[in-house]
Amino acid sequence: MIKVGIVGGTGYTGVELLRILAAHPEAQLTVITSRKEDNLSVADMYPSLRKRVSLKFSSPDNADLTKCDVVFFATPHGVAMKAAPQLISAGVKVIDLAADFRLRDVTQFEQWYGMPHSCPDLLQEAAYGLPELNREAIKPARIIGNPGCYPTTIQLGFYPLLKAGIVDGSHLIADCKSGASGAGRKAEIGLLFSEINDNFKAYSASGHRHNPETLEQLQKMSSSPVGLIFTPHLVPMIRGMHSTLYARLNTSIDNKTLQSLFEAAYQHEAFVDVMPFGSHPETRSTRGSNTLRIALHRPDNGSTLIILVVQDNLMKGASGQAVQCMNLMFGLPETCGLALLPVSP
Ligand SMILES: NC(=O)c1ccc[n+]([C@@H]2O[C@H](COP(=O)([O-])OP(=O)(O)OC[C@H]3O[C@@H](n4cnc5c(N)ncnc54)[C@H](OP(=O)(O)O)[C@@H]3O)[C@@H](O)[C@H]2O)c1
């Protein structure tokens, strides 16, 4: 059994990790930390885990994470990079759900996250945790920078097109919407029910932290410079992410070939579903599962393609993807513990 630690077990991605790992046949939950809920039983905080998780939260200062085989950091940025050097030298693998190990460019990290990187050497060896595009690097890695939720949809949506070189990569557009759980479980006026419900708004339209991460990865798919306009929105739902992507074709190609391009790219992927051409995937069709769904549209058979991508932000957008990486790192089938069907309605 893989002994698992979770730092930040009280947050939304933390409790999602607990839900997945409590039912994972090869994982043994070993340490779960919280600064605020030290000594509280996990099931007292989350009755959904009663009789499945018997652990108590312990403060990160008292928790012995070195007895784990792998530690997930479901924490704000800046936490994992402080603890990683000690864990790595103790032989413990690290999967960070925050941004500490996503951006290869330290200057970009420091600019966007407003803090110096405390272990740039480890950053250079970390693997970007998007299995569909980086599987071979994830398998032997000691540290994973788990992708952001928006970047996952944007990369998997644009990948087949950029790889084939059939779109103008310099002018990609991503119009994305996230449910409120994407902002975490913190108390903030803007996240109150009365502020979010019956409301709809964009945020960070002039520049979002996921921009440099997404660009860094998209650039790897193309030999010419990639440009991205990315506008995130907050929608009044709890879980779910819907990204509407736009790209302009630079060659003549028929719709059947376009569809085949996507189907071929993801034919062996357990968690990517390419729907029939012209479909409208719904966020609800992914709720609680690690599945991401994609559908292609081409209005008036013109040169602009629309790629619709949906996922559960807490699953394929965060904790499900992190467990997918853990499975790869420990030589398990990638789908182990992740065969969860979406919850509907
Ligand atoms: N929510 C999503 O959809 C999503 C998707 C992709 C990635 N992410 C990323 O995943 C990370 C966690 O997100 P979340 O939504 O789960 O956040 P959250 O709900 O706000 O939870 C954060 C957790 O971190 C703990 N924590 C905070 N500061 C800490 C510190 N200095 N040291 C140790 N523990 C600390 C908190 O517990 P205590 O205060 O009790 O210690 C809490 O359990 C973030 O970096 C986020 O950007 C989130």
The ligand as a MOL file (V3000), in Angstrom:
LIG
                    3D

  0  0  0     0  0            999 V3000
M  V30 BEGIN CTAB
M  V30 COUNTS 48 52 0 0 0
M  V30 BEGIN ATOM
M  V30 1 N -10.4090 24.5950 -6.0650 0
M  V30 2 C -10.0650 24.2210 -7.2970 0
M  V30 3 O -10.9140 23.9660 -8.1580 0
M  V30 4 C -8.5990 24.0970 -7.6690 0
M  V30 5 C -8.2880 23.5680 -8.9230 0
M  V30 6 C -6.9360 23.4320 -9.2800 0
M  V30 7 C -5.9550 23.8190 -8.3940 0
M  V30 8 N -6.2970 24.3640 -7.1850 0 CHG=1
M  V30 9 C -5.2080 24.7560 -6.2990 0
M  V30 10 O -5.1460 23.8120 -5.2300 0
M  V30 11 C -4.7330 24.4510 -4.0270 0
M  V30 12 C -5.7830 24.2100 -2.9540 0
M  V30 13 O -7.0100 24.7630 -3.4000 0
M  V30 14 P -8.3620 24.6270 -2.5730 0
M  V30 15 O -9.4300 25.1560 -3.4630 0
M  V30 16 O -8.4930 23.2760 -2.0040 0 CHG=-1
M  V30 17 O -8.0660 25.6840 -1.3920 0
M  V30 18 P -8.8120 25.8370 0.0140 0
M  V30 19 O -10.1750 25.2480 -0.0770 0
M  V30 20 O -8.7060 27.2830 0.3600 0
M  V30 21 O -7.9290 24.9670 1.0100 0
M  V30 22 C -6.6090 25.3070 1.3480 0
M  V30 23 C -6.0950 24.3330 2.3880 0
M  V30 24 O -4.7330 24.6520 2.6890 0
M  V30 25 C -4.5620 24.7320 4.1030 0
M  V30 26 N -3.5380 25.7920 4.3030 0
M  V30 27 C -3.6610 27.1130 4.0200 0
M  V30 28 N -2.4970 27.7510 4.2540 0
M  V30 29 C -1.6280 26.8110 4.7140 0
M  V30 30 C -0.2720 26.8590 5.1390 0
M  V30 31 N 0.4200 28.0090 5.1380 0
M  V30 32 N 0.3090 25.7110 5.5360 0
M  V30 33 C -0.3640 24.5310 5.5440 0
M  V30 34 N -1.6650 24.4370 5.1540 0
M  V30 35 C -2.2850 25.5650 4.7360 0
M  V30 36 C -5.9380 25.0660 4.6560 0
M  V30 37 O -6.1750 24.4850 5.9350 0
M  V30 38 P -5.7790 25.1460 7.3120 0
M  V30 39 O -5.9750 26.6280 7.1360 0
M  V30 40 O -6.6590 24.5410 8.3370 0
M  V30 41 O -4.3540 24.7360 7.5080 0
M  V30 42 C -6.8620 24.3360 3.6850 0
M  V30 43 O -7.0280 22.9920 4.0910 0
M  V30 44 C -4.5700 25.9420 -4.3660 0
M  V30 45 O -3.2380 26.2280 -4.6070 0
M  V30 46 C -5.4010 26.1120 -5.6270 0
M  V30 47 O -4.9460 27.1660 -6.4460 0
M  V30 48 C -7.5780 24.4810 -6.7970 0
M  V30 END ATOM
M  V30 BEGIN BOND
M  V30 1 1 1 2
M  V30 2 2 2 3
M  V30 3 1 2 4
M  V30 4 1 4 5
M  V30 5 2 4 48
M  V30 6 2 5 6
M  V30 7 1 6 7
M  V30 8 2 7 8
M  V30 9 1 8 9
M  V30 10 1 8 48
M  V30 11 1 9 10
M  V30 12 1 9 46
M  V30 13 1 10 11
M  V30 14 1 11 12
M  V30 15 1 11 44
M  V30 16 1 12 13
M  V30 17 1 13 14
M  V30 18 2 14 15
M  V30 19 1 14 16
M  V30 20 1 14 17
M  V30 21 1 17 18
M  V30 22 2 18 19
M  V30 23 1 18 20
M  V30 24 1 18 21
M  V30 25 1 21 22
M  V30 26 1 22 23
M  V30 27 1 23 24
M  V30 28 1 23 42
M  V30 29 1 24 25
M  V30 30 1 25 26
M  V30 31 1 25 36
M  V30 32 1 26 27
M  V30 33 1 26 35
M  V30 34 2 27 28
M  V30 35 1 28 29
M  V30 36 1 29 30
M  V30 37 2 29 35
M  V30 38 1 30 31
M  V30 39 2 30 32
M  V30 40 1 32 33
M  V30 41 2 33 34
M  V30 42 1 34 35
M  V30 43 1 36 37
M  V30 44 1 36 42
M  V30 45 1 37 38
M  V30 46 2 38 39
M  V30 47 1 38 40
M  V30 48 1 38 41
M  V30 49 1 42 43
M  V30 50 1 44 45
M  V30 51 1 44 46
M  V30 52 1 46 47
M  V30 END BOND
M  V30 END CTAB
M  END
